[in-house]
């Protein structure tokens, strides 16, 4: 049976756990080559191995998408590895627990980065 995304290339950010990990695995299962990006190299490499062990193609890129240079590098490295980008899943983000009036300055300053 033909897989729906055969020959497509996807970038998934925040791919080291949770929704990003599940999305990357699902895209690979449908035939996409996936560039997976996240800050945590250990978790990221484990996801890449899981995809490869299932017969998929994964290219892990350790990067912080809050840094514009690193975000651009994700795209450039993906294009160098797979020649193009067809799908982008912007999943990376951070979450803070607590009341807004208890947030510290660095937490508040990071909000525009996440939008």
DAURLIN-V395693 format. One record per residue. N is the residue number from 1. RES is the residue in one small letter. PSI is psi as a letter, one per 40 degrees, with the letter a starting at -180 (999 if undefined). OMEGA is omega in whole degrees, -180 to 180 (* if undefined). BURIAL is b if it has 24 or more other C-alpha atoms within 12 Angstrom, else e. Layout:
n->N res->RES psi->PSI omega->OMEGA burial->BURIAL
n->N res->RES psi->PSI omega->OMEGA burial->BURIAL
This chain:
n->1 res->x psi->h omega->179 burial->e
n->2 res->x psi->h omega->177 burial->e
n->3 res->x psi->i omega->-172 burial->e
n->4 res->x psi->d omega->-173 burial->e
n->5 res->x psi->e omega->180 burial->e
n->6 res->x psi->h omega->179 burial->e
n->7 res->x psi->e omega->179 burial->e
n->8 res->x psi->i omega->179 burial->b
n->9 res->x psi->h omega->-179 burial->b
n->10 res->x psi->i omega->168 burial->b
n->11 res->x psi->h omega->175 burial->b
n->12 res->x psi->h omega->176 burial->b
n->13 res->x psi->i omega->-177 burial->b
n->14 res->x psi->f omega->-170 burial->b
n->15 res->x psi->e omega->-177 burial->b
n->16 res->x psi->e omega->-179 burial->b
n->17 res->x psi->i omega->170 burial->b
n->18 res->x psi->b omega->-176 burial->e
n->19 res->x psi->d omega->179 burial->e
n->20 res->x psi->d omega->178 burial->b
n->21 res->x psi->d omega->-179 burial->b
n->22 res->x psi->d omega->179 burial->b
n->23 res->x psi->d omega->179 burial->b
n->24 res->x psi->d omega->180 burial->b
n->25 res->x psi->d omega->180 burial->b
n->26 res->x psi->d omega->178 burial->b
n->27 res->x psi->d omega->179 burial->b
n->28 res->x psi->d omega->179 burial->b
n->29 res->x psi->d omega->178 burial->b
n->30 res->x psi->e omega->173 burial->b
n->31 res->x psi->e omega->180 burial->b
n->32 res->x psi->i omega->168 burial->b
n->33 res->x psi->h omega->-175 burial->b
n->34 res->x psi->h omega->168 burial->b
n->35 res->x psi->h omega->-177 burial->b
n->36 res->x psi->h omega->-176 burial->b
n->37 res->x psi->i omega->177 burial->b
n->38 res->x psi->i omega->180 burial->b
n->39 res->x psi->d omega->-173 burial->b
n->40 res->x psi->h omega->-174 burial->e
n->41 res->x psi->d omega->-179 burial->e
n->42 res->x psi->d omega->179 burial->e
n->43 res->x psi->d omega->-178 burial->b
n->44 res->x psi->d omega->180 burial->b
n->45 res->x psi->d omega->177 burial->b
n->46 res->x psi->d omega->178 burial->e
n->47 res->x psi->d omega->179 burial->b
n->48 res->x psi->d omega->179 burial->b
n->49 res->x psi->d omega->178 burial->b
n->50 res->x psi->d omega->179 burial->b
n->51 res->x psi->d omega->-179 burial->b
n->52 res->x psi->d omega->179 burial->b
n->53 res->x psi->e omega->177 burial->e
n->54 res->x psi->e omega->179 burial->e
n->55 res->x psi->e omega->180 burial->e
n->56 res->x psi->i omega->177 burial->b
n->57 res->x psi->h omega->-180 burial->b
n->58 res->x psi->i omega->179 burial->b
n->59 res->x psi->h omega->-178 burial->b
n->60 res->x psi->h omega->178 burial->b
n->61 res->x psi->h omega->177 burial->b
n->62 res->x psi->h omega->-177 burial->b
n->63 res->x psi->i omega->176 burial->b
n->64 res->x psi->h omega->-176 burial->b
n->65 res->x psi->e omega->175 burial->b
n->66 res->x psi->e omega->178 burial->b
n->67 res->x psi->h omega->-175 burial->e
n->68 res->x psi->d omega->180 burial->e
n->69 res->x psi->d omega->179 burial->e
n->70 res->x psi->d omega->179 burial->e
n->71 res->x psi->d omega->177 burial->b
n->72 res->x psi->d omega->-180 burial->e
n->73 res->x psi->d omega->177 burial->e
n->74 res->x psi->d omega->-179 burial->b
n->75 res->x psi->d omega->-178 burial->b
n->76 res->x psi->d omega->180 burial->e
n->77 res->x psi->d omega->177 burial->b
n->78 res->x psi->d omega->179 burial->b
n->79 res->x psi->d omega->178 burial->e
n->80 res->x psi->d omega->-179 burial->e
n->81 res->x psi->d omega->-172 burial->e
n->82 res->x psi->e omega->176 burial->b
n->83 res->x psi->e omega->179 burial->e
n->84 res->x psi->i omega->172 burial->e
n->85 res->x psi->h omega->179 burial->b
n->86 res->x psi->d omega->-173 burial->e
n->87 res->x psi->h omega->175 burial->b
n->88 res->x psi->h omega->176 burial->b
n->89 res->x psi->h omega->179 burial->b
n->90 res->x psi->g omega->-175 burial->b
n->91 res->x psi->e omega->-175 burial->b
n->92 res->x psi->i omega->177 burial->b
n->93 res->x psi->i omega->176 burial->b
n->94 res->x psi->i omega->178 burial->e
n->95 res->x psi->h omega->177 burial->e
n->96 res->x psi->i omega->177 burial->e
n->97 res->x psi->i omega->176 burial->e
n->98 res->x psi->a omega->180 burial->e
n->99 res->x psi->i omega->-179 burial->e
n->100 res->x psi->d omega->-179 burial->e
n->101 res->x psi->e omega->176 burial->e
n->102 res->x psi->e omega->-179 burial->e
n->103 res->x psi->i omega->177 burial->e
n->104 res->x psi->i omega->-175 burial->e
n->105 res->x psi->d omega->-178 burial->e
n->106 res->x psi->d omega->177 burial->e
n->107 res->x psi->d omega->-180 burial->e
n->108 res->x psi->d omega->-180 burial->e
n->109 res->x psi->d omega->-180 burial->e
n->110 res->x psi->e omega->-176 burial->e
n->111 res->x psi->d omega->179 burial->e
n->112 res->x psi->d omega->179 burial->e
n->113 res->x psi->d omega->-175 burial->e
n->114 res->x psi->e omega->-177 burial->e
n->115 res->x psi->999 omega->* burial->e
